Every structure is written in C-alpha cells, then in structure tokens.
C-alpha cells in the first residue's frame, strides 16, 4: 500500500487519484502509524515551504516521515514535498526543513519570471534511474514553483530556467520531483507507475 500523506495542505487528491489511475494501491493517510506501516509513502506539497512544514508538524507526521526514510522504504516527494526534505529554504528562513537531504532551497535566478508556471523539458543526467524508466530523452513535465533545491550528487535531472534547476533527485530510497507528475500527462503517469513498481519490488 502506498500512503499519500494527508496533512491538510497540498495537491493531495490529485496525486492520490493519479496513483490509482496507474493501478497502485494508494490511500490518503493522516495517522502517523499508518504512514510508518505503509509499504511506500508519497509527500505532496504546494504553496509555502514554512506553511507546509508547520502543517506537517502540527499533524504529528514529521517523525513518521523520518522513520520511513531511515528504514529505506520507497518515498516520493512532490514539489514543496521535495523542498521540505532539505535543511531549509530561503522562502521561510526561520523554519527548519526535515533535513534528510543536504543544503538549502534557493529562489529561482534573477531574470526569469517567478513562479515558473509552465511545461518545461527535463535534461536527464542519469537515464538509468528507475523513476525515469520508459521516458523519452528530454520529456516534458509541468512546473509551478519559485524556489528550487540546490545542485548535488542526488540531482539526476534538471530543467533550464535561467540556469540549470534541480528537477528530480534520487537518494537511495528517496525520490523527489520539483514538478507535478500528476499534472504532467503521460510522462507523469509513467513516473508514478515506475514508483509503484519500485514499491512492489521493495515489498518482495
């Protein structure tokens, strides 16, 4: 079972419905025990970094996220759900991130429209990662964001938006996308199907 964390904020239902559409056994979950007992976990997020983290903590779910990541169970962060995994963000400098990934999320570079609210192409650095299986060399996906994760060895795909912007990260069992796979048509559904398959292999 894939638990989509319901902490009262974010693109919860659309992510849940997209997973169901690719045949995944997915459920919206708000109890920490249900998160910890799930075979795989999805953390969606939209809006403000600090507001999302405060909502997650108010719901008592941060410890469950940490436990799932520490156990190396399949985990997928989406949009602000990806940014929350870092140590912090310029958007909310007084709010600490979950810090399972290193670095601080920064504002998109000067000279571009913020937010980036558009389709953009991925520049894939590592086509061997399972999340990107079955995709074209430069697939189109849909972004809505004003901040982006730092570059690092966990970044496996970027998009060009005034600079190379981190778009997909993979660190052991943690996968995350800055864009919205549930809003990215066939490409996004393929990624969610890849995540569901990853979760199934992990259970076996």
Secondary structure, DSSP 8 states (H G I E B T S, - for coil): -EEEE-SS-SSHHHHHHHHHHTT--EEEE--HHHHHHSSEEEE---S-HHHHHHHHHHTT-HHHHHHHHHTT-EEEEETHHHHTTSSEEGGGTTS----SS-SEEEE--TTS-SSEEEEEE-EES-TTSGGGTT--TT-EEEEEESEE----TTEEEEEESSSEEEEEEEETTEEEESS-GGGSHHHHHHHHHHHHHHHHHHH-
